[in-house]
Amino acid sequence: FAARRPHSRIVRSPRDALPGSLIEDFLICTGQVLWTIPQVWIGGRRTWNVTAQERARELPADGMVKDALKLDRAITIARPPAEVWPWVARFGRGAGYYSWDFLDNRGHRHADYLVDAPEPAVGDANKLLGTIRHVDAGRELVWYEEADDFQKILGARVPNAFAFRIDPSEGGGTRVHLRLSIGIPRTLLARAIGRLVTLLDHVMATEMLRRLKFLVETHEERSRLGETNRALAPHQKPGEFRPVTAAP
């Protein structure tokens, strides 16, 4: 199932870059949720496709959230880091989120080409992701948010850090490691919500990594064939992303 998703030329038509069916997306996403429930909701799984070394290593985001619940996912992309970084740099910065658009992108279709955007900088803001707290160009990117939307439910803010780490892999490819660190309060209600967040994030994050892999590995061919969704711009809600250099 995972090998055929997302945007697989087996599942979808060759003109994969064009807008997909909302019904198709909904059905496949529902299938992913049902497949994931026994692993994540019941089994408490917090990793996907990561090595023991990746799970154990420290990332810049680790010190941003105290006593964090850490969720690690990773994927190998058959392209060098220099070709992967531009896609990571545009995540949430005009390109959308490369995942289930009907859930996290308010109906906009994420970009399947490299949108025009400045290089990421500390202080860049996104209404869903928070602000960029750390950038090591070509290697690391960390978004941080206080998530005060949980204040009314849990009586406390839930800080979280969303970190990308890019490393070269064998054969000239790239290893993309994604870690979400969440500061879940130590209450029964908070833990239940944390399990739900883990389930939803697993579905969204693994889908995002698969799509990222597809977008990077097929970018050259799709650009040559003119199979991109430029006509569907904007790919995020206007005003959702604000670079640090922009006026408030």
C-alpha positions as CSV (number, residue, x, y, z in Angstrom):
1,F,0.0,0.0,0.0
2,A,2.7,2.5,1.0
3,A,4.7,1.7,-2.1
4,R,1.8,2.7,-4.3
5,R,1.2,6.1,-2.5
6,P,1.0,8.9,-3.0
7,H,0.5,10.1,-6.6
8,S,1.5,6.7,-7.8
9,R,1.3,6.3,-11.5
10,I,-0.3,2.9,-10.7
11,V,-3.1,4.4,-8.6
12,R,-3.5,7.6,-10.5
13,S,-3.4,8.7,-14.1
14,P,0.0,9.7,-15.7
15,R,-1.1,13.3,-15.5
16,D,-0.6,13.0,-11.9
17,A,0.3,16.7,-11.4
18,L,-3.2,17.8,-12.1
19,P,-5.7,18.2,-9.3
20,G,-6.9,14.9,-7.9
21,S,-10.3,13.9,-6.9
22,L,-11.5,14.9,-3.4
23,I,-13.4,11.7,-3.1
24,E,-10.4,9.7,-4.1
25,D,-8.2,11.5,-1.6
26,F,-10.8,11.1,1.2
27,L,-11.2,7.4,0.6
28,I,-7.4,6.7,0.5
29,C,-6.8,8.9,3.6
30,T,-9.6,7.0,5.4
31,G,-7.9,3.7,4.5
32,Q,-4.6,5.0,5.9
33,V,-6.3,6.0,9.2
34,L,-7.9,2.6,9.5
35,W,-4.5,0.9,8.7
36,T,-2.7,3.1,11.2
37,I,-5.1,2.8,14.2
38,P,-3.8,-0.7,15.4
39,Q,-0.2,0.5,15.1
40,V,-0.4,3.9,16.6
41,W,-3.6,4.3,18.7
42,I,-3.5,0.8,20.1
43,G,0.2,-0.1,19.8
44,G,1.6,3.3,20.7
45,R,3.9,3.4,17.7
46,R,6.0,6.6,17.5
47,T,8.3,5.9,14.6
48,W,8.1,5.2,10.9
49,N,11.0,4.0,8.7
50,V,13.7,5.4,11.1
51,T,16.9,3.7,12.2
52,A,18.0,3.3,15.8
53,Q,20.7,5.9,15.2
54,E,18.2,8.4,13.9
55,R,15.9,7.8,16.8
56,A,18.6,8.3,19.4
57,R,20.4,11.3,17.9
58,E,19.8,14.8,19.1
59,L,18.3,17.5,16.8
60,P,18.3,21.2,17.3
61,A,14.6,21.1,18.2
62,D,15.1,18.8,21.2
63,G,16.0,21.6,23.5
64,M,13.0,23.7,22.5
65,V,10.3,21.5,24.1
66,K,10.8,20.2,27.7
67,D,9.8,16.6,28.4
68,A,8.6,16.2,24.9
69,L,6.8,13.3,23.2
70,K,8.9,12.7,20.2
71,L,7.6,11.3,16.9
72,D,10.2,10.3,14.3
73,R,9.7,9.5,10.6
74,A,12.2,9.3,7.8
75,I,12.5,8.5,4.1
76,T,15.2,8.0,1.5
77,I,15.0,10.1,-1.7
78,A,17.0,9.1,-4.8
79,R,18.3,12.6,-5.4
80,P,21.2,14.5,-3.8
81,P,20.5,16.9,-0.9
82,A,20.9,20.0,-3.1
83,E,17.8,18.9,-5.0
84,V,15.8,18.0,-1.8
85,W,16.5,21.1,0.3
86,P,14.6,23.6,-2.0
87,W,11.4,21.5,-1.4
88,V,11.9,21.3,2.3
89,A,12.6,25.1,2.4
90,R,9.3,25.8,0.7
91,F,7.2,23.6,3.0
92,G,4.6,25.9,4.6
93,R,6.2,28.9,2.8
94,G,3.9,29.2,-0.2
95,A,4.0,25.6,-1.5
96,G,1.5,24.1,1.0
97,Y,2.3,21.0,3.1
98,Y,2.7,18.1,0.6
99,S,0.1,16.0,2.4
100,W,-3.7,15.7,2.5
101,D,-4.8,19.1,1.3
102,F,-8.4,18.7,2.3
103,L,-7.2,18.3,5.9
104,D,-4.3,20.7,6.4
105,N,-4.3,23.1,3.4
106,R,-7.9,24.5,3.5
107,G,-8.7,23.2,0.1
108,H,-5.7,24.6,-1.7
109,R,-3.7,22.1,-3.8
110,H,0.0,21.9,-2.7
111,A,2.5,22.9,-5.3
112,D,4.2,20.2,-7.3
113,Y,6.8,22.6,-8.6
114,L,9.3,24.9,-6.9
115,V,7.4,28.1,-6.1
116,D,9.2,31.4,-5.9
117,A,10.1,32.0,-2.2
118,P,12.9,33.6,-0.3
119,E,15.4,31.3,1.5
120,P,14.0,30.4,5.0
121,A,15.1,32.6,7.8
122,V,14.7,32.6,11.6
123,G,11.5,34.6,12.3
124,D,9.5,33.5,9.2
125,A,5.9,32.9,10.4
126,N,3.2,30.5,9.4
127,K,-0.2,30.5,11.1
128,L,-0.3,26.7,11.4
129,L,3.4,26.0,12.0
130,G,4.4,28.9,14.2
131,T,7.8,30.5,13.4
132,I,11.1,29.3,12.2
133,R,13.5,29.0,15.2
134,H,16.5,27.4,13.5
135,V,17.9,27.1,10.0
136,D,21.1,25.5,8.8
137,A,20.7,25.9,5.0
138,G,20.7,22.7,3.1
139,R,20.7,20.6,6.3
140,E,18.2,21.6,9.1
141,L,15.0,23.5,9.5
142,V,12.9,23.9,12.6
143,W,9.4,25.3,13.1
144,Y,8.2,26.1,16.6
145,E,4.8,26.9,17.9
146,E,3.3,27.5,21.4
147,A,-0.1,26.0,20.3
148,D,-2.2,28.0,22.7
149,D,-5.3,26.7,21.0
150,F,-5.1,23.9,23.6
151,Q,-5.3,26.4,26.5
152,K,-9.1,26.2,26.9
153,I,-9.1,22.3,26.8
154,L,-6.1,21.4,28.8
155,G,-5.5,24.6,30.8
156,A,-2.0,24.8,29.4
157,R,-0.2,25.6,26.2
158,V,1.2,22.7,24.2
159,P,4.6,23.8,22.7
160,N,5.7,21.8,19.7
161,A,8.7,21.8,17.4
162,F,8.7,20.4,13.8
163,A,12.2,19.6,12.7
164,F,13.6,18.5,9.3
165,R,17.1,17.0,9.1
166,I,18.7,16.3,5.7
167,D,21.7,14.0,5.3
168,P,23.5,12.4,2.3
169,S,22.7,8.7,1.8
170,E,24.4,5.9,-0.1
171,G,24.3,6.1,-3.9
172,G,24.1,9.9,-4.0
173,G,20.6,10.0,-2.4
174,T,19.2,11.9,0.6
175,R,17.9,10.8,3.9
176,V,15.1,13.1,5.2
177,H,14.4,12.8,9.0
178,L,11.4,14.5,10.4
179,R,10.9,14.8,14.1
180,L,7.8,16.3,15.9
181,S,8.4,17.2,19.5
182,I,5.2,17.9,21.6
183,G,5.0,19.1,25.2
184,I,2.0,17.1,26.4
185,P,0.9,18.0,30.0
186,R,0.9,15.1,32.4
187,T,-2.9,14.6,32.8
188,L,-5.2,11.8,31.6
189,L,-7.1,14.1,29.2
190,A,-3.8,15.4,27.8
191,R,-2.5,11.9,27.3
192,A,-5.6,10.9,25.5
193,I,-5.4,13.9,23.2
194,G,-1.7,13.1,22.7
195,R,-2.5,9.7,21.5
196,L,-5.0,11.2,19.0
197,V,-2.5,13.7,17.9
198,T,0.0,10.9,17.4
199,L,-2.4,9.0,15.2
200,L,-3.3,12.0,13.0
201,D,0.3,13.2,12.7
202,H,1.4,9.7,11.7
203,V,-1.1,9.8,8.8
204,M,-0.2,13.3,7.7
205,A,3.6,13.1,8.2
206,T,4.1,9.8,6.4
207,E,1.9,10.9,3.5
208,M,4.0,14.2,3.4
209,L,7.3,12.3,3.2
210,R,6.0,10.0,0.5
211,R,4.8,12.9,-1.6
212,L,8.0,14.8,-1.0
213,K,9.9,11.8,-2.4
214,F,7.6,11.6,-5.4
215,L,7.8,15.4,-6.1
216,V,11.6,15.5,-5.9
217,E,12.3,12.3,-7.8
218,T,9.9,13.2,-10.7
219,H,10.4,16.9,-10.8
220,E,12.7,17.0,-13.8
221,E,10.5,14.7,-15.9
222,R,7.3,16.4,-15.0
223,S,8.8,19.9,-15.7
224,R,10.0,18.6,-19.1
225,L,6.5,17.3,-19.9
226,G,4.8,20.4,-18.5
227,E,2.9,18.4,-15.9
228,T,2.8,20.9,-13.1
229,N,-0.1,22.6,-11.3
230,R,1.0,26.2,-11.6
231,A,-2.5,27.1,-12.8
232,L,-3.8,26.1,-9.3
233,A,-1.8,28.8,-7.5
234,P,-2.0,30.1,-4.8
235,H,-1.1,26.8,-3.0
236,Q,-1.8,28.1,0.5
237,K,-4.3,30.5,1.9
238,P,-3.1,34.1,1.2
239,G,-1.5,35.6,4.3
240,E,-0.9,32.2,6.0
241,F,2.8,32.5,5.5
242,R,4.8,35.7,6.2
243,P,8.6,36.0,5.7
244,V,10.5,37.7,8.5
245,T,11.3,40.6,6.2
246,A,7.6,41.4,5.5
247,A,5.8,44.1,7.3
248,P,3.4,42.9,10.1
